[in-house]
Amino acid sequence: MNAYNQLLRLQEKRLALKEQLAALDDRIRALAEPMRAALKLPSRAPGRPRGSEGMDRVISFLRECGPVTVGELGDRLGLKRVSIYKLVDRLKVKGAIRSNEQGKYELHPEYVPGSEEDP
């Protein structure tokens, strides 16, 4: 098997695992919500940005500072790396950001804010 086919198979496995992880995450949230309600806990931590707020913060930061790595975004915005990855994935799907040759994220030059619905 050549390297290209191996890469394709690894990418397919990565996507399948990502989908499984998302499904498990949804299931955990669904199971946790009744417990939160019974214990009268808030459904999200106070001060934690909602998805669209977090995406707005990332876009504003990229607009001001230019291309950055995920680590730099997390450090500057005070968010965990996993949260940054989720925001970056959503913004890539929206077409708002892209990865450059150095592996840093930047605003997509053709992105127009508000041009489509949130995913």
Steps between C-alpha positions, in 0.01 A plus 500: 500500500648834405529799730212686332254215563619474860441871545149474356414210733636688801295807408188285464565343841558845651168627365316190624652538847415871504136417418491233771646745751241763411220243541636398841531864602135558406395190692691609810335843486157340464564275799647779712220752448238319716760467777583870477132585521448269800796655679399850382837557333538749215515332160824684418769651713449871574731717294559228242436640153228346290601369157415813303663725760815289490503506120460879504795527739719284275404699190564832676837377627606376154385829347718694745805272528517300178594131468549306826526142623236326709728531804538874449123539466443309823761701689374836377129425541535307826325190367596134517661345194203265447262800493721677247507191277120482506471869413761468224317198353169689495663805343668286233164342412349850473782603269608778737856381560761281337838352583802650326826335390652544848204325667366824644137603474397818323181663380394377160537792257157436344312468830215745550361500857131415519489366145369160611331330792703352783556126456 
